[in-house]
Amino acid sequence: MMVYVFLAIAIIAEVVATSALKASQEFTRLWPSVTVVVGYALAFYMLTLALRDLPVGIAYAFWAGLGIVLVTLIGVVVYGEKPDLPAILGLGMIIAGVAIIQVFSRMSAH
């Protein structure tokens, strides 16, 4: 079960770091820039721990898919971005894809 804790921390750290990129204003603001660097370092370290037990393709599917959805939600809440209908449909497909992998794939760690 720790594999999913490591992967969750990796995803959250990556989402925080990616969201801080915009706030860093091209690395001209100190604390958002520090958040980006520390967040990505933590994310990649936790991902390496998750890769002990998960195939890289499965781990990356979760990482990328959930990261995209969460960063989009932060963009909506924090930055006032408004995804259009095709974006919302695409995000729904990403969520469905991650769910299908988790429920049906023999490659994922159960």
C-alpha positions as CSV (number, residue, x, y, z in Angstrom):
1,M,0.0,0.0,0.0
2,M,2.9,2.4,0.6
3,V,3.4,2.5,-3.2
4,Y,0.2,4.4,-3.5
5,V,1.2,6.8,-0.7
6,F,4.5,7.5,-2.5
7,L,2.7,8.0,-5.8
8,A,0.1,10.3,-4.1
9,I,2.8,12.4,-2.5
10,A,4.6,12.6,-5.9
11,I,1.5,13.7,-7.7
12,I,0.6,16.3,-5.0
13,A,4.1,17.7,-5.0
14,E,4.2,17.9,-8.8
15,V,0.8,19.7,-8.8
16,V,2.0,22.2,-6.2
17,A,5.2,22.8,-8.1
18,T,3.5,23.2,-11.5
19,S,0.9,25.5,-10.0
20,A,3.6,27.6,-8.4
21,L,5.3,28.1,-11.8
22,K,2.7,30.7,-12.8
23,A,3.0,32.4,-9.4
24,S,6.8,32.5,-9.8
25,Q,6.4,34.9,-12.7
26,E,9.3,33.4,-14.7
27,F,11.3,32.7,-11.5
28,T,11.4,36.4,-10.6
29,R,9.6,35.8,-7.2
30,L,11.6,34.0,-4.6
31,W,9.1,31.9,-2.6
32,P,7.0,30.6,-5.5
33,S,10.4,29.8,-7.3
34,V,11.6,27.9,-4.2
35,T,8.2,26.0,-4.1
36,V,8.7,25.0,-7.7
37,V,12.2,23.6,-7.1
38,V,11.4,21.8,-3.8
39,G,8.1,20.5,-5.2
40,Y,9.6,18.9,-8.3
41,A,12.5,17.5,-6.2
42,L,10.1,15.9,-3.8
43,A,7.9,14.7,-6.6
44,F,10.6,13.0,-8.5
45,Y,12.0,11.4,-5.4
46,M,8.6,10.0,-4.4
47,L,8.1,8.8,-7.9
48,T,11.3,6.8,-7.7
49,L,10.0,5.2,-4.5
50,A,6.7,4.3,-6.2
51,L,8.6,2.8,-9.2
52,R,10.0,0.1,-6.8
53,D,6.6,-1.7,-7.1
54,L,4.8,-0.1,-10.0
55,P,5.6,-0.4,-13.7
56,V,6.8,2.9,-15.1
57,G,4.0,3.2,-17.6
58,I,1.3,2.7,-15.0
59,A,3.0,5.1,-12.5
60,Y,3.4,7.7,-15.3
61,A,-0.3,7.3,-16.4
62,F,-1.4,8.1,-12.8
63,W,1.1,10.9,-12.4
64,A,0.3,12.6,-15.7
65,G,-3.4,12.0,-15.7
66,L,-4.2,13.0,-12.2
67,G,-1.7,15.8,-12.4
68,I,-3.4,17.3,-15.5
69,V,-6.8,17.1,-13.8
70,L,-5.6,18.6,-10.5
71,V,-3.6,21.4,-12.1
72,T,-6.6,22.3,-14.2
73,L,-8.8,22.5,-11.1
74,I,-6.2,24.7,-9.4
75,G,-6.2,26.9,-12.6
76,V,-9.9,27.3,-12.2
77,V,-9.9,28.0,-8.5
78,V,-6.7,30.1,-8.1
79,Y,-6.2,31.7,-11.5
80,G,-9.8,32.0,-12.7
81,E,-9.2,29.9,-15.8
82,K,-12.3,28.5,-17.5
83,P,-12.0,25.3,-19.4
84,D,-14.4,24.9,-22.3
85,L,-16.5,21.9,-23.1
86,P,-13.9,20.0,-25.1
87,A,-11.4,20.5,-22.2
88,I,-13.9,19.2,-19.7
89,L,-14.7,16.2,-21.9
90,G,-11.0,15.5,-22.3
91,L,-10.4,15.7,-18.6
92,G,-13.3,13.2,-18.1
93,M,-11.6,10.8,-20.5
94,I,-8.3,11.1,-18.6
95,I,-10.1,10.3,-15.3
96,A,-11.9,7.4,-17.0
97,G,-8.6,6.1,-18.3
98,V,-6.9,6.2,-14.9
99,A,-9.9,4.4,-13.4
100,I,-9.8,1.7,-16.1
101,I,-6.1,1.1,-15.5
102,Q,-6.6,0.8,-11.8
103,V,-9.6,-1.4,-11.9
104,F,-8.9,-3.7,-14.9
105,S,-5.2,-3.7,-15.6
106,R,-3.1,-6.6,-14.3
107,M,0.0,-4.3,-14.5
108,S,-1.1,-2.0,-11.7
109,A,-0.1,-3.1,-8.2
110,H,-3.2,-4.4,-6.3
